[in-house]
Amino acid sequence: MAFSAYLDLRAIFPADPAAGREAVVEEATVLAMGNPWIDVPGVPKPLLRIHSQCLTGDAFHSLRCDCRAQLEIALSLISEAGRGIIIYELQEGRGIGLMNKLRAYELARTRGRTRSRPMSNSGSRAICAVICWPGGDLRHLGITAVRLLSNNPGKVKAVEDAGVVVTDRVPCVAAPIENREAYLRTKRDKMGHLFDRV
């Protein structure tokens, strides 16, 4: 069984001048396996991974982050289960763009700052604004409950706030190799991600 590129999504967030926010267009591609929108009695809900594009990790195999490892874990677990969805969001660096992400890398390298701080200083939107919108699209596909592949309790809340039940949070933990240990500690200590080992 293989993944199918099922749907391209586009969501428009209007400008909010009071908050100093410009209008934003978010895009994503839905990859699906095994008809996850069909609810089968007695069969676990489909696995879901909401994955933000990471050119440096997904394509260039950067060891500074766990993005590629998490994507590979999700692909493997969904393949093993035989059904599930990956929403691949086309928003590099939590929405700040590739060049700002590379600048954040440089700040981390030259000034010892964690990546999360320069990324937020570069204008990244709050997590809910980045990950809430797939909830409506999941409901459009007829998916009302999922097992979420994530280490981020904020993502669980955002998906549930969008009206989709999360029956289980399935850990998606990359091996803590030396190059990414500090990054994983930052995600755990500053961003509240849940890891059983770092």
N, C-alpha and C positions, 0 to 999 in steps of 0.2 A: 504494500500500500504506500502511496506517495502523497506528499503535500500538493495541494492545488492553490494557485494564486486566485483567490476567490473574488476579491472585491478591492477596489481602490476607494478610499474614504477621503472626504474633505470636510473640515469644520471651520467655520468663521467665527472668531471671537470679536465682537465689536469693540471699538475704542472706548476707553473710560478715561476721559480727560481729568476727572477729579482725582483719579489714582495715578495719573501721569502715564497711562498705558495706551499704546497705539493699537490699532486693529491688527489681529494676527490670524493668519490662515494656517491651520494644522493639516498635514496630510499623512496618510498611513496606508499600508497594504495589508490585507487580511490573508493569511495563509491558513488553510484548513485541511484537516485529515479526518476521514471517517464520519462524515455527516454529523458534526457536533451539535447542530441545531435540532436534531431529532432526540427527544427525551425518551429513553428506553427504561421502563420500570426494572428496578433491580440492578441497573448498570450505573457505576459512578458517574457523576457529572463530568463534562469535558474539562480537560486541562486547558488553562489559558495563560499565555505569557504576553504581557504588554512590554514590548522591548523598544527602547529608544535607539535610533540609528547611532552607531559609533564607528565611523570610518576607520579611525586609528586602531580600534580593537577588532571589529568584525572583519575588516578587509586586510589590514596591515599587521594583524596579530600582535598589537602592542601588549606588553606585559605590565603596563602601568595600571591597567584597569581589569575588571573581571567581566567585561561586556561579552566578549566572544565566548568565554567559558560558560557564562550563563545561557547564552543563545544555544550553544551546543548541548548543554544539559537539558534545556527545554525541548529541543528537537528530538533528543534521545528518549526522554520520558514520554513525550507525545507519541512517538513512533512505537514505543513499547506498549503504551495503552491502546493504541490503534485509533484514537480519536482525540481531537483537540484543536486549538486555535493559537496562532501567533499573530498579534497585531503589531506590525513593524512600523513604528512611528518615524516619519522622516523629519526628525528634529534633533540635530546634532548637539551633544553637550547639554542635555536637559533644556534645550530650546535656545541656547545662546549662539549657536552656529560654530562652524569648524574653526574659523580664524580666532574667535574669542576663546575657544577651548584650547587651541594651541598656545595662545598668550597665557592662559591659566597654567598650562604645563610649564611654560617658561618661568612664570612667577614662582611656581612650586619649586622648580629646580634652582633658581638663583637666589630666592629670598626665604626658602624653607617654609613657604605657606602651603597649607593643604589645598587640594584642588577644589573642595567644596566652597571654601571662602572666596577665592578669586572668581569662581563661577558665579556666585551670588552677587559679588561686587560688579560683575560684568552685565548685570541686568536680567538674570534668570528669573522667570516667573515662579510663583509658588507651586508646590508639587501638585495641588489639586487642579490648577489651571492646565497643567501639562498632561495629567493622566485621567481626568474625569471624563473627558468627552467620549472615549470609546464605549462607555456604558450605554448611551443611546443607540449606538450602532450595533452593539450586542443584542439589545432588545429588538432592533429592526430585523436582525437575523433569527429572532425567535428564541434567543438564549437568555434564560432568566436566572440560571444558577451555574456556577463554575467552581473548579478547584484551581486556585490562583497560584501560579509558579512565581513566587516572590519572597524576598527576605525583608520586605519593607511593610511594616504595619500601616503606614500612611497610605500605601497603595491599596491595601485591603479596604480601609475605610473609604477611600475615594471611589472604588468600584461599587461598594455597597451603597454609598450615598447617591450614586448614579442609578440605583434601582436594580442592581444585579446581586443576587445572593452569593456570597462566598462560603461554600460548604466546608472547604479546607484551605489552609495556606500550606502549600507544598514548598519546602525549602529548595533553594536554587543556589547552593553554596559552591563557589569555585575554590579550588585548592589554594591555600595561603602560601604561594611561592614567595621567595624573598622580595622580588621586584614589586609585588602588589600588597605586601603585608601592611604597610603604612596606610595605603588607600583603603583597605578593608577595615582597619582600625578606625579610620576617620568616618567611614560609613556607619560603623557600629556606635562609636562614641558621640559623634556630632549630629548624625542624621537618624539615629534610632533603629538602624537595621539589625535584624536578628541573625546571629551566627552562632553555631554550636562550637566553632573553632576559629581562632585567628591568632 
